[in-house]
Amino acid sequence: MISRELATALKGAGLVWHPASGDRFQLDLPDEVESEVDAEVFTVSEMTIESHPTPSGTILGFNGTTEWALDSVTLADAVWLPREDQLRELLRSTFRSLTRLDDAFEVEVEIAGSPMRFEHPEVAEAYGRALLELIGRSR
């Protein structure tokens, strides 16, 4: 799973999330809300947390968790934690390779004809860093 810091950077760079079953996220609520809630990882599921499109934007409805029953948050109050496969898919045709190094993973992408490599001990984090670079260069 990618770090919250990288997920927040991707969101800030403009990564758009269309919630689907199995997606993981954390809440990003105002300071007056308890901070331990921000650290909890939630999973979109058809029974417990559902995505509901509304005219004003998507909301995430908490249906089956006792402490959150009948509550909801806007998508703006959530930070998506994309999985490794989702990050790789978002790289689309820029993705070239994933290499296992001695103590890290290296993701190679090609952006505007230039090969670029991103290394990290966690493979999802390496993919996420490559995606952040891609989004930054496409703005």
Contact map, one row per residue, 1 for C-alpha under 8 A:
1110000000000000000000000000000000000000000000000000000000000000000000000000000011110000000000000000000000000000000000000001100000000000000
1111011000000000000000000000000000000000000000000000000000000000000000000000000011100000000000000000000000000000000000000101100100000000000
1111111000000000000000000000000000000000000000000000000000000000000000000000000010000000000000000000000000000000000000000000100000000000000
0111111100000000000000000100000000000000000000000000000000000000000000000000001010000000000000000000000000000000000000000000000000000000000
0011111110000000000000000000000000000000000000000000000000000000000000000000000000000000000000000000000000000000000000000000000000000000000
0111111111000000000000000000000000000000000000000000000000000000000000000000000000000000000000000000000000000000000000000000100110000000000
0111111111100000000000000000000000000000000000000000000000000000000000000000001111000000000000000000000000000000000000000000000100000000000
0001111111110000000000000000000000000000000000000000000000000000000000000000001000000000000000000000000000000000000000000000000000000000000
0000111111111000000000000000000000000000000000000000000000000000000000000000000000000000000000000000000000000000000000000000000000010000000
0000011111111110000000000000000000000000000000000000000000000000000000000000000000000000000000000000000000000000000000000000000100110000000
0000001111111111000000000000000000000000000000000000000000000000000000000000001100000000000000000000000000000000000000000000000000000000000
0000000111111110000000000000000000000000000000000000000000000000000000000000000000000000000000000000000000000000000000000000000000000000000
0000000011111110000000000000000000000000000000000000000000000000000000000000000000000000000000000000000000000000000000000000000000010011000
0000000001111111000000000000000000000000000000000000000000000000000000000000000000000000000000000000000000000000000000000000000000000010000
0000000001111111100000000000000000000000000000000000000000000000000000000000000000000000000000000000000000000000000000000000000000000010000
0000000000100111110000000000000000000000000000000000000000000000000000000000000000000000000000000000000000000000000000000000000000000000000
0000000000000011111000000000000000000000000000000000000000000000000000000000000100000000000000000000000000000000000000000000000000000000000
0000000000000001111100000000000000000000000000000000000000000000000000000000000000000000000000000000000000000000000000000000000000000000000
0000000000000000111110100000000000000000000100000010000000000000000000000000000000000000000000000000000000000000000000000000000000000000000
0000000000000000011111100000000000000000000110000010000000000000000000000000000000000000000000000000000000000000000000000000000000000000000
0000000000000000001111100000000000000000001111000100000000000000000000000000000000000000000000000000000000000000000000000000000000000000000
0000000000000000000111110000000000000000001110000000000000000000000000000000000000000000000000000000000000000000000000000000000000000000000
0000000000000000001111111000000000000000001100000000000000000000000000000000000111100000000000000000000000000000000000000000000000000000000
0000000000000000000001111100000000000000111100000000000000000000000000000000000111000000000000000000000000000000000000000000000000000000000
0000000000000000000000111110000000000000111100000000000000000000000000000000011110000000000000000000000000000000000000000000000000000000000
0001000000000000000000011111000000000111110000000000000000000000000000000000011110000000000000000000000000000000000000000000000000000000000
0000000000000000000000001111100000001111100000000000000000000000000000000000111000000000000000000000000000000000000000000000000000000000000
0000000000000000000000000111110000000100000000000000000000000000000000000000111000000000000000000000000000000000000000000000000000000000000
0000000000000000000000000011111010000100000000000000000000000000000000000000110000000000000000000000000000000000000000000000000000000000000
0000000000000000000000000001111110000000000000000000000000000000000000000000000000000000000000000000000000000000000000000000000000000000000
0000000000000000000000000000111111100000000000000000000000000000000000000000000000000000000000000000000000000000000000000000000000000000000
0000000000000000000000000000011111000000000000000000000000000000000000000000000000000000000000000000000000000000000000000000000000000000000
0000000000000000000000000000111111101000000000000000000000000000000000000000000000000000000000000000000000000000000000000000000000000000000
0000000000000000000000000000001111111100000000000000000000000000000000000000000000000000000000000000000000000000000000000000000000000000000
0000000000000000000000000000001011111110000000000000000000000000000000000000000000000000000000000000000000000000000000000000000000000000000
0000000000000000000000000000000001111111000000000000000000000000000000000000000000000000000000000000000000000000000000000000000000000000000
0000000000000000000000000010000011111111000000000000000000000000000000000000000000000000000000000000000000000000000000000000000000000000000
0000000000000000000000000111100001111111000000000000000000000000000000000000000000000000000000000000000000000000000000000000000000000000000
0000000000000000000000000110000000111111100000000000000000000000000000000000000000000000000000000000000000000000000000000000000000000000000
0000000000000000000000000110000000011111110000000000000000000000000000000000000000000000000000000000000000000000000000000000000000000000000
0000000000000000000000011110000000000011111000000000000000000000000000000000000000000000000000000000000000000000000000000000000000000000000
0000000000000000000000011100000000000001111100000000000000000000000000000000000000000000000000000000000000000000000000000000000000000000000
0000000000000000000011111000000000000000111110001000000000000000000000000000000000000000000000000000000000000000000000000000000000000000000
0000000000000000001111111000000000000000011111011110000000000000000000000000000000000000000000000000000000000000000000000000000000000000000
0000000000000000000111000000000000000000001111111100000000000000000000000000000000000000000000000000000000000000000000000000000000000000000
0000000000000000000010000000000000000000000111111100000000000000000000000000000000000000000000000000000000000000000000000000000000000000000
0000000000000000000000000000000000000000000011111100000000000011000000000000000000000000000000000000000000000000000000000000000000000000000
0000000000000000000000000000000000000000000111111100000000001111100000000000000000000000000000000000000000000000000000000000000000000000000
0000000000000000000000000000000000000000001111111110000000011111000000000000000000000000000000000000000000000000000000000000000000000000000
0000000000000000000010000000000000000000000111111111000000011110000000000000000000000000000000000000000000000000000000000000000000000000000
0000000000000000001100000000000000000000000100001111100001111000000000000000000000000000000000000000000000000000000000000000000000000000000
0000000000000000000000000000000000000000000000000111110001111000000000000000000000000000000000000000000000000000000000000000000000000000000
0000000000000000000000000000000000000000000000000011111011100000000000000000000000000000000000000000000000000000000000000000000000000000000
0000000000000000000000000000000000000000000000000001111111100000000000000000000000000000000000000000000000000000000000000000000000000000000
0000000000000000000000000000000000000000000000000000111110000000000000000000000000000000000000000000000000000000000000000000000000000000000
0000000000000000000000000000000000000000000000000000011111000000000000000000000000000000000000000000000000000000000000000000000000000000000
0000000000000000000000000000000000000000000000000000111111100000000000000110000000000000000000000000000000000000000000000000000000000000000
0000000000000000000000000000000000000000000000000011110111110000000000000110000000000000000000000000000000000000000000000000000000000000000
0000000000000000000000000000000000000000000000000011110011111000000000011110000000000000000000000000000000000000000000000000000000000000000
0000000000000000000000000000000000000000000000001111000001111100000000011110000000000000000000000000000000000000000000000000000000000000000
0000000000000000000000000000000000000000000000011111000000111110000001111000000000000000000000000000000000000000000000000000000000000000000
0000000000000000000000000000000000000000000000011100000000011111100111110000000000000000000000000000000000000000000000000000000000000000000
0000000000000000000000000000000000000000000000111100000000001111100111100000000000000000000000000000000000000000000000000000000000000000000
0000000000000000000000000000000000000000000000111000000000000111110110000000000000000000000000000000000000000000000000000000000000000000000
0000000000000000000000000000000000000000000000010000000000000111111110000000000000000000000000000000000000000000000000000000000000000000000
0000000000000000000000000000000000000000000000000000000000000001111110000000000000000000000000000000000000000000000000000000000000000000000
0000000000000000000000000000000000000000000000000000000000000000111110000000000000000000000000000000000000000000000000000000000000000000000
0000000000000000000000000000000000000000000000000000000000000111111111110000000000000000000000000000000000000000000000000000000000000000000
0000000000000000000000000000000000000000000000000000000000000111111111100000000000000000000000000000000000000000000000000000000000000000000
0000000000000000000000000000000000000000000000000000000000001110000111110000000000000000000000000000000000000000000000000000000000000000000
0000000000000000000000000000000000000000000000000000000000001110000111111000000000000000000000000000000000000000000000000000000000000000000
0000000000000000000000000000000000000000000000000000000000111100000101111100000000000000000000000000000000000000000000000000000000000000000
0000000000000000000000000000000000000000000000000000000000111000000000111110110000000000000000000000000000000000000000000000000000000000000
0000000000000000000000000000000000000000000000000000000011110000000000011111110000000000000000000000000000000000000000000000000000000000000
0000000000000000000000000000000000000000000000000000000011110000000000001111111000000000000000000000000000000000000000000000000000000000000
0000000000000000000000000000000000000000000000000000000000000000000000000111111000000000000000000000000000000000000000000000000000000000000
0000000000000000000000000011100000000000000000000000000000000000000000001111111000000000000000000000000000000000000000000000000000000000000
0000000000000000000000001111100000000000000000000000000000000000000000001111111100000000000000000000000000000000000000000000000000000000000
0001001100100000000000001111000000000000000000000000000000000000000000000011111110000000000000000000000000000000000000000000000000000000000
0000001000100000100000111100000000000000000000000000000000000000000000000000011111000000000000000000000000000000000000000000000000000000000
1111001000000000000000111100000000000000000000000000000000000000000000000000001111100000000000000000000000000000000000000000000000000000000
1100001000000000000000110000000000000000000000000000000000000000000000000000000111110110000000000000000000000000000000000000000000000000000
1100000000000000000000100000000000000000000000000000000000000000000000000000000011111110000000000000000000000000000000000001000000000000000
1000000000000000000000000000000000000000000000000000000000000000000000000000000001111111000000000000000000000000000000000011001000000000000
0000000000000000000000000000000000000000000000000000000000000000000000000000000000111111100000000000000000000000000000000000000000000000000
0000000000000000000000000000000000000000000000000000000000000000000000000000000001111111110000000000000000000000000000000000000000000000000
0000000000000000000000000000000000000000000000000000000000000000000000000000000001111111111000000000000000000000000000000001001100100000000
0000000000000000000000000000000000000000000000000000000000000000000000000000000000011111111100100000000000000000000000000000001000000000000
0000000000000000000000000000000000000000000000000000000000000000000000000000000000001111111100000000000000000000000000000000000000000000000
0000000000000000000000000000000000000000000000000000000000000000000000000000000000000111111100000000000000000000000000000000000000100000000
0000000000000000000000000000000000000000000000000000000000000000000000000000000000000011111111100000000000001000000000000000000001100100000
0000000000000000000000000000000000000000000000000000000000000000000000000000000000000001111111100000000000000000000000000000000000000000000
0000000000000000000000000000000000000000000000000000000000000000000000000000000000000000001111110000000000000000000000000000000000000000000
0000000000000000000000000000000000000000000000000000000000000000000000000000000000000000001111110000000000001110000000000000000000000000000
0000000000000000000000000000000000000000000000000000000000000000000000000000000000000001001111111000000000111100000000000000000000000000000
0000000000000000000000000000000000000000000000000000000000000000000000000000000000000000000011111100000000111100000000000000000000000000000
0000000000000000000000000000000000000000000000000000000000000000000000000000000000000000000000111110000000111000000000000000000000000000000
0000000000000000000000000000000000000000000000000000000000000000000000000000000000000000000000011111000011110000000000000000000000000000000
0000000000000000000000000000000000000000000000000000000000000000000000000000000000000000000000001111100011100000000000000000000000000000000
0000000000000000000000000000000000000000000000000000000000000000000000000000000000000000000000000111111111000000000000000000000000000000000
0000000000000000000000000000000000000000000000000000000000000000000000000000000000000000000000000011111111000000000000000000000000000000000
0000000000000000000000000000000000000000000000000000000000000000000000000000000000000000000000000001111100000000000000000000000000000000000
0000000000000000000000000000000000000000000000000000000000000000000000000000000000000000000000000001111110000000000000001000000000000000000
0000000000000000000000000000000000000000000000000000000000000000000000000000000000000000000000000001111111000000000000111110000000000000000
0000000000000000000000000000000000000000000000000000000000000000000000000000000000000000000000000111101111100000000000111110010000000000000
0000000000000000000000000000000000000000000000000000000000000000000000000000000000000000000000000111100111110000000011110010010000000000000
0000000000000000000000000000000000000000000000000000000000000000000000000000000000000000000000111110000011111000000011100000011001000000000
0000000000000000000000000000000000000000000000000000000000000000000000000000000000000000000000111100000001111100001111000000000001000000000
0000000000000000000000000000000000000000000000000000000000000000000000000000000000000000001001111000000000111110001110000000000001000000000
0000000000000000000000000000000000000000000000000000000000000000000000000000000000000000000001110000000000011111111100000000000000000000000
0000000000000000000000000000000000000000000000000000000000000000000000000000000000000000000001000000000000001111111100000000000000000100000
0000000000000000000000000000000000000000000000000000000000000000000000000000000000000000000000000000000000000111110000000000000000000000000
0000000000000000000000000000000000000000000000000000000000000000000000000000000000000000000000000000000000000111111000000000000000000000000
0000000000000000000000000000000000000000000000000000000000000000000000000000000000000000000000000000000000000111111100000000000000000000000
0000000000000000000000000000000000000000000000000000000000000000000000000000000000000000000000000000000000011110111110000000000000000000000
0000000000000000000000000000000000000000000000000000000000000000000000000000000000000000000000000000000000011110011111000000000000000000000
0000000000000000000000000000000000000000000000000000000000000000000000000000000000000000000000000000000001111000001111100000000001000000000
0000000000000000000000000000000000000000000000000000000000000000000000000000000000000000000000000000000001110000000111110000011011000000000
0000000000000000000000000000000000000000000000000000000000000000000000000000000000000000000000000000000111100000000011111000010000000000000
0000000000000000000000000000000000000000000000000000000000000000000000000000000000000000000000000000000111000000000001111110110000000000000
0000000000000000000000000000000000000000000000000000000000000000000000000000000000000000000000000000001110000000000000111110110000000000000
0100000000000000000000000000000000000000000000000000000000000000000000000000000000000000000000000000000110000000000000011111110000000000000
0000000000000000000000000000000000000000000000000000000000000000000000000000000000010000000000000000000111000000000000011111111000000000000
1100000000000000000000000000000000000000000000000000000000000000000000000000000000110010000000000000000000000000000000000111111100000000000
1110010000000000000000000000000000000000000000000000000000000000000000000000000000000000000000000000000000000000000000011111111110000000000
0000000000000000000000000000000000000000000000000000000000000000000000000000000000000000000000000000000011100000000001111111111111000000000
0000000000000000000000000000000000000000000000000000000000000000000000000000000000010011000000000000000000100000000001000011111111100000000
0100011001000000000000000000000000000000000000000000000000000000000000000000000000000010000000000000000000000000000000000001111111110000000
0000010000000000000000000000000000000000000000000000000000000000000000000000000000000000000000000000000000000000000001000000111111111000000
0000000000000000000000000000000000000000000000000000000000000000000000000000000000000000001000000000000000111000000011000000011111111100000
0000000001000000000000000000000000000000000000000000000000000000000000000000000000000010011000000000000000000000000000000000001111111110000
0000000011001000000000000000000000000000000000000000000000000000000000000000000000000000000000000000000000000000000000000000000111111111000
0000000000000000000000000000000000000000000000000000000000000000000000000000000000000000000000000000000000000000000000000000000011111111100
0000000000000000000000000000000000000000000000000000000000000000000000000000000000000000001000000000000000000010000000000000000001111111110
0000000000001110000000000000000000000000000000000000000000000000000000000000000000000000000000000000000000000000000000000000000000111111111
0000000000001000000000000000000000000000000000000000000000000000000000000000000000000000000000000000000000000000000000000000000000011111111
0000000000000000000000000000000000000000000000000000000000000000000000000000000000000000000000000000000000000000000000000000000000001111111
0000000000000000000000000000000000000000000000000000000000000000000000000000000000000000000000000000000000000000000000000000000000000111111
0000000000000000000000000000000000000000000000000000000000000000000000000000000000000000000000000000000000000000000000000000000000000011111
